[in-house]
Amino acid sequence: MPALPTSVDPADPDFAARAAHTRGLVQRLRADLAAAKDERNPKAVARHREQGKLLATERLERLLDPETPFLEVGALAAHGQYDGGVHKAGTFAGIGVIGGRECVISANDATVKGGTIYPLGVKKALRLQTIAAENRLPLVQLVDSGGAFLPLQSEVFPDVDDGGRIFYNQAHLSRMGIPQITAVMGLCTAGAAYIPAMSDEVVHVRGTGAVFLAGPPLVRAATGEEVSAEALGGVGVHAQRTGVTDHVADDDDHAVQLVRELVGALPGPRPGWIDHVPAQPPVYDPGELEGLAPRDMADVLPIREVIARIVDGSELLEFKRDYGPTLVCGTARIHGYRVGLIANDGVLFSECAQKAAHFVQLCEKRRTPLVFLQNVPGFMVGRTFEEGGITKHGHQMVNAVATATVPKLTVIVGGSFGAGNYAMCGRAYGPRFLWMWPNARIGVMGAAQAAGVLISVANGQRERSGAPPLDAAEEAFVRTPVLEAQEREGSAWYSTSQLWDDGIIEPARTRDVLGLCLGVCSRAPDPGFHSTFGTFRL
Ligand code: COA
């Protein structure tokens, strides 16, 4: 198959301007990631070390096989939220390799407010459990946490997707046969006590690890009893009397080694099921994606140029190329894995939606994972298109994407707006992983359109009550806060801080991140094919 053609010219001023813009964002991303990893209150770090504990980063380094990739999830979770210092929502987490076995790993950072759990910390824990469940990966947790962050207790405790759900899910992960190994590496207080309690196997560090439903401060407040953490829930209590502890470690280093041995004793990884051949690099440099990334929605992003810098050999077997041409569908390989690509090249029309629904059915039946590259302003609006049935045709695509059982991966490379987000496998449509480029924008609609809608609604109300339309100053009063909110809340940084995605990635790394995700999906069992109908041509 010939490589996709290209008309990219790195000497073109528009290319250079986009590349400079993207590089600025990438530098900001790297700086924010470094701060989220290392910027800590020195007093909290000193207190942590005084207790003889390793930092969360050091625990992780020793846990993971050297020179293996760590696919971090939620690296900038809670970025800029709360007081700005709850880095990573309090937990280092991702998919890493332990003794050759991929695992979902989380490690509380006790130097961030005693490792207490904020609302976004709960959300992150639930997301990690979803990744473990969907990809049948063992879950390894290094716990060191004061339980709920009490000032926000109403937001972390009672609702269906609050803290209680973490332990509910642990029971169900166990039912599914997903191994859960937990190391007690500090205090595991209240809710955090349930994490080891609900796990399959528990390692417990002598001296610093303790498990209890109420720690010494709460016992003191509730009953006046003075008791040390060690006497209340240390190794002596749980290894000898309660049986919560299965393996005793002398220190953090020993605990990490024990976890490695326990993971090593699990059944080995399964062979992959996704069609795979030796990988070939793209013909064109993935680094050139920096010069393609749009600076805003006014910049056109020729999506085949993006695909040509992500897929093996820059080869794409395109499906219905001339029908619904603003959506590109086709089969390609990424790091050797066969995938069905669905990628926006403009607004979604009825024909695009029908083409996508047809293509998803083919991929579903052929057990080909789907990769969505989102740059979607939404579905086309207006009388002609409503009469042409765009709602019904959009439904066909949304329905197919929602119910496809093959692994789905999504990368938002530009805009992600309106129902286009749904049809292109936004977070609510169950992609196994969802990543964002740093320039990406997300929202119900663009800011200008949202402000326009609100001004139009206000003018409608005024007309009904006989008042004149808003004047320019009044319009600005409506428009400005909408534009400001959208500027902030529509950015990739806000999205990632809220865990609407799994992380912001550098455009040049897109292919490698997708390759790692496909490897994970391939080694999980195929969820299976459930359709009772043949393929409908649409
Ligand atoms: N909610 C909110 N903040 C908490 C907290 C909680 N449950 N537990 C600790 N913190 C905060 C402290 O106020 C302190 O904040 P600061 O850095 O702004 O001063 C920070 O976390 C570290 O606490 P500190 O006690 O200084 O550190 P430590 O390493 O000696 O002990 C804990 C950490 C978590 C073991 C200890 O603070 C503790 O036992 N907390 C109470 C836990 C509890 O009873 N939780 C019940 C949850 S339902």
Residues whose N, C-alpha, C, O or C-beta is under 5 A from the ligand:
A	BS01	COA	K113 G114 T116 S145 G146 G147 A148 F149 L150 P151 L187 T189 A190 G215 P217 L218
